[in-house]
């Protein structure tokens, strides 16, 4: 039988009624002749509750026990989903990560999947089981301990299973009905995309779009897993949701596919750094070792052997970044006059594979922002993306203006 992977996020399994609704969707696919692997998240809010209990019990917790606690939410959902399917006379069994087994690294709370052998589940399919309900987000380390994959890890679990079992498709059920040209709450003209290329989705996910976890898109692109993003709360048709696929599978696309944004950005500047070989390496090694996720980087023109170094990072990492550079200065690794943090900025980006073959996208973007009186603080580009840092108060205006200027409400 062909294999289909279906993943249900926390809001899709938040109550017993929603689990029943999700189970009916699974039953429809079984009736079509599929063997189905269902990946489930914890019920909405449960993981946060479990994390809170861990922090309250032991602020300096043992990461192995943290994983043992927070992974339990998915186990509850998997068991309830399997029971619900059995009540519908669909042969189903729940599987925890160690039973499959989902073999991972030993990095607790941030493990990476290394291997998913198909033998155990395929043997059960051969015996008549129609649905394997697998706890998402979790695996087992070489030492035999439960591990977790980090927040949003159930998306990664689903794509990894689709690759391992050569599934026909991987359907991600969530609380939105697909991938939009931008957030509909910011621009009412936002349009749902029928298809989007892996590379575009990867950029949008990394730039702030919350629909899919970045690692899951990376995995799908590497193993050519066809992803479909659907809503758990709407009636389905054959072309429902958004298909994330190879660029070659998209006949025509707009030059710009979407506008992404991230509110919680900060711009940091080291003032008067020695302009010498290796200084950038010293600065960003210190930030990396301090656990700071650096994004945009700009170095100013050197004057009299000194320069300024600017970067962006998430707002909640500013204190960590300040400590990292202060420690590096105290150790004599780097020298600077002061560090300035602007925590009132936002990142706005336009993304599209069409940029490879069309000129003028950057010029148009900058003209649009200029016409709205929006000053650009930092710019960074890639082959299919242009990102700018602007004052946060202008973020929604910038998104709406760019969405209109590139006519994203219209299909290609």
GIBELNOR-V906852 format. One record per residue. RES is the residue in one letter. BURIAL is 1 if it has 16 or more other ideal C-beta (glycine too) atoms within 10 Angstrom, else 0. D_FIRST is the distance of its C-alpha to the first C-alpha in whole Angstrom. Layout:
# GIBELNOR-V906852
[[RES BURIAL D_FIRST] [RES BURIAL D_FIRST]]
This chain:
# GIBELNOR-V906852
[[X 0 0] [X 0 4] [X 1 6] [X 1 10] [X 1 13] [X 1 16] [X 1 19] [X 1 22] [X 1 25] [X 1 28] [X 1 30] [X 1 26] [X 1 27] [X 1 30] [X 0 31] [X 0 29] [X 0 29] [X 1 27] [X 1 25] [X 1 24] [X 1 24] [X 1 21] [X 1 20] [X 0 20] [X 1 18] [X 1 15] [X 1 15] [X 0 15] [X 1 12] [X 1 10] [X 0 12] [X 0 10] [X 0 7] [X 1 6] [X 1 6] [X 1 10] [X 1 12] [X 1 16] [X 1 19] [X 1 22] [X 1 25] [X 1 29] [X 1 30] [X 1 32] [X 0 36] [X 1 35] [X 1 34] [X 0 38] [X 0 39] [X 1 38] [X 1 39] [X 0 43] [X 0 43] [X 1 42] [X 0 45] [X 0 47] [X 0 47] [X 0 47] [X 0 48] [X 0 48] [X 0 45] [X 0 43] [X 1 40] [X 0 38] [X 0 39] [X 1 38] [X 1 35] [X 1 34] [X 1 36] [X 1 34] [X 1 31] [X 1 31] [X 1 30] [X 1 27] [X 1 26] [X 1 28] [X 1 26] [X 1 23] [X 1 24] [X 1 25] [X 1 22] [X 1 20] [X 0 23] [X 1 23] [X 1 19] [X 0 20] [X 0 23] [X 0 20] [X 0 19] [X 1 16] [X 0 15] [X 1 16] [X 1 17] [X 1 20] [X 1 20] [X 1 23] [X 1 23] [X 1 25] [X 0 22] [X 1 19] [X 1 22] [X 1 22] [X 1 25] [X 1 28] [X 0 31] [X 0 34] [X 0 35] [X 1 35] [X 1 35] [X 0 34] [X 1 31] [X 0 29] [X 1 26] [X 0 26] [X 0 23] [X 1 19] [X 0 18] [X 0 14] [X 0 15] [X 0 16] [X 1 13] [X 0 10] [X 0 13] [X 1 13] [X 1 9] [X 0 9] [X 0 12] [X 0 11] [X 1 12] [X 1 10] [X 1 12] [X 1 14] [X 1 17] [X 1 19] [X 1 22] [X 1 23] [X 1 26] [X 1 26] [X 1 26] [X 1 28] [X 1 31] [X 0 32] [X 0 34] [X 0 32] [X 1 33] [X 1 31] [X 1 31] [X 1 30] [X 1 30] [X 0 32] [X 0 32] [X 1 29] [X 1 27] [X 1 24] [X 1 24] [X 1 24] [X 1 21] [X 1 19] [X 1 19] [X 1 19] [X 1 16] [X 1 14] [X 1 16] [X 1 15] [X 1 11] [X 0 12] [X 1 10] [X 0 10] [X 1 13] [X 1 16] [X 1 17] [X 1 21] [X 1 22] [X 1 26] [X 0 29] [X 1 30] [X 1 28] [X 1 28] [X 1 30] [X 1 33] [X 1 36] [X 1 38] [X 1 38] [X 0 39] [X 0 41] [X 1 43] [X 1 43] [X 0 43] [X 0 42] [X 1 39] [X 1 36] [X 0 32] [X 1 30] [X 0 27] [X 1 27] [X 1 28] [X 1 28] [X 1 27] [X 1 31] [X 1 32] [X 1 30] [X 1 31] [X 1 35] [X 1 34] [X 1 33] [X 1 35] [X 1 38] [X 1 38] [X 1 35] [X 0 33] [X 1 30] [X 1 28] [X 1 29] [X 1 30] [X 1 28] [X 1 25] [X 1 26] [X 1 27] [X 1 24] [X 1 22] [X 1 25] [X 0 24] [X 0 21] [X 0 20] [X 1 18] [X 1 18] [X 1 20] [X 1 20] [X 1 23] [X 1 23] [X 1 26] [X 1 25] [X 0 28] [X 0 27] [X 0 25] [X 0 23] [X 0 22] [X 0 20] [X 0 22] [X 1 23] [X 1 24] [X 1 25] [X 1 23] [X 1 24] [X 1 23] [X 0 25] [X 0 28] [X 0 27] [X 0 25] [X 1 28] [X 0 30] [X 0 33] [X 1 34] [X 1 37] [X 1 40] [X 1 39] [X 1 36] [X 1 37] [X 1 40] [X 1 39] [X 1 42] [X 1 43] [X 0 46] [X 0 46] [X 1 47] [X 1 51] [X 1 53] [X 1 55] [X 1 58] [X 1 59] [X 0 63] [X 1 65] [X 1 63] [X 0 64] [X 1 63] [X 0 63] [X 0 60] [X 0 57] [X 1 58] [X 1 55] [X 0 53] [X 1 55] [X 1 54] [X 1 51] [X 0 50] [X 1 52] [X 1 50] [X 0 47] [X 0 48] [X 1 49] [X 0 46] [X 1 46] [X 0 44] [X 1 46] [X 1 45] [X 1 47] [X 0 50] [X 1 54] [X 1 57] [X 0 60] [X 0 63] [X 0 65] [X 0 68] [X 0 71] [X 0 68] [X 0 66] [X 1 63] [X 1 61] [X 1 57] [X 1 55] [X 1 51] [X 1 49] [X 1 47] [X 1 46] [X 1 49] [X 0 48] [X 1 48] [X 1 52] [X 0 54] [X 0 51] [X 1 52] [X 0 56] [X 0 56] [X 1 54] [X 1 57] [X 0 60] [X 0 59] [X 1 59] [X 0 62] [X 0 64] [X 0 62] [X 0 64] [X 0 61] [X 1 61] [X 0 64] [X 1 64] [X 0 66] [X 0 64] [X 1 61] [X 0 60] [X 0 57] [X 1 56] [X 0 54] [X 0 54] [X 1 52] [X 1 48] [X 1 46] [X 1 45] [X 1 43] [X 1 41] [X 1 38] [X 1 37] [X 1 36] [X 1 38] [X 1 41] [X 0 40] [X 0 42] [X 0 44] [X 0 47] [X 0 49] [X 1 47] [X 0 49] [X 0 52] [X 1 51] [X 1 49] [X 0 53] [X 0 55] [X 1 53] [X 1 53] [X 0 57] [X 0 57] [X 0 56] [X 0 59] [X 1 56] [X 0 57] [X 0 55] [X 1 55] [X 1 52] [X 0 50] [X 1 47] [X 0 45] [X 0 42] [X 0 41] [X 1 39] [X 1 41] [X 1 44] [X 1 45] [X 1 48] [X 1 50] [X 1 52] [X 0 54] [X 1 52] [X 0 54] [X 1 53] [X 1 49] [X 1 48] [X 1 51] [X 1 49] [X 1 46] [X 1 47] [X 1 49] [X 1 46] [X 1 44] [X 0 46] [X 1 48] [X 1 44] [X 0 44] [X 1 40] [X 0 40] [X 0 40] [X 0 36] [X 0 37]]
